[in-house]
C-alpha cells in the first residue's frame, strides 16, 4: 500500500459519495425521465466503484484510506437507493429485503471492524458470494430505479425478484461471515 490519501482512485471514490445528493435530486425530479437519470447515476457510481479499484492496483496507489473509503461509498449509495425505493413503493414486500440488506451491511461492517481490532480481519474478508450478492443487488436497484413503481413493466418485476435473491444471498453471506468468525467470537 502506498499510503497516499490524495490519489486518483481516492478522488474517484470521493466523487462517488458526492454523487449521492445528485442521485437523490434526480430521483425526485418531476420529469418523465427522472427514473432513467437516477438509474444512470447509480450505474455511473457502479462504474466508478470498479474504476477506482482498477486504477488503485494499476497505478500502485492502494492505500488504507482507500480501502476504508471504498466500501463506505458503496454502502452509502446502496442504502440511499434502498431508502428511496422503499419510499417509492411504500409496501412491506419492498421494505423487507431492503431492511435485510441494510441490516446485514451494518452488522458485517461492525464484525469486520471488531475482527480488525483484534487482528483477525482476514477471517471476514470479502468473499466471492458477497461479490455475487452485490452484483445482483446492483442490477435489481438499477431496474427498480429505472421506472419506479410501474408494475406493467417486466423489468420492475424482474427487479423485485432480483431484490429478493439479493436479500437471500445477503443472509447466506452473513451466515458465512459469522461462521468464519465464530471461534473468535466465542473465545
HELIX and SHEET records of a PDB file:
HELIX    1   1 UNK A    8  UNK A   28  1                                  21    
HELIX    2   2 UNK A   34  UNK A   58  1                                  25    
HELIX    3   3 UNK A   64  UNK A   89  1                                  26    
HELIX    4   4 UNK A   92  UNK A  117  1                                  26    
HELIX    5   5 UNK A  121  UNK A  124  5                                   4    
HELIX    6   6 UNK A  128  UNK A  146  1                                  19    
HELIX    7   7 UNK A  154  UNK A  185  1                                  32    
END                                                                             
